[in-house]
Amino acid sequence: MKKEKNSSNLQFFSNYCKFYSMLMFNYDHKLNAVRSKIRFFR
């Protein structure tokens, strides 16, 4: 029972890490796009 709970927590954590890294990647992408636009307008 305890092992199952741990494994589910681990699964959740790995999914959360994937989601978070995807989010940060998208954020960096958008930030770079905004920076390039600002550079373009200057």
Secondary structure, 3 states (H helix, E strand, C coil): CHHHHHHHHHHHHHHHHHHHHHHHHHHHHHHHHHHHHHHHHC
